[in-house]
Amino acid sequence: MVLTISNKGWVVIPAEMRKKYNLAPGTEVTLVDYGGVLTIVPVIADPIKKGRGMLKGQTSLSAVLKKDREFEKKREKRLTHA
C-alpha cells in the first residue's frame, strides 16, 4: 500500500486499515523509527493494566530468583568450607 505525504506532512490512513486496527478520530499514535523503517503504533492508554495477566500460568520470576539465591548461598558455603 502506497501513501502520499501532503505538503503539510499529513498521511491519510485508508479506511480499511483504520477499521482493522480500530483507529478512530482522536486515537493517539506514535511514530517509531526502527533503523530506517517507520511504523505507526497506537498508544496504549494504560500499558501496565493492559499487560496484567499476560504471563498468567508462567513460573513466577520472584520464585525463580529466590530459588537461585538459595542455590548460590549453598554453593558459597560449600566453596568457603572446602
Secondary structure, 3 states (H helix, E strand, C coil): CCCCCCCCCCCCCCHHHHHHCCCCCCCCEEEEECCCCEEEEECCCCHHHHHCCCCCCCCCHHHHHHHHHHHHHHHHHHHHHC
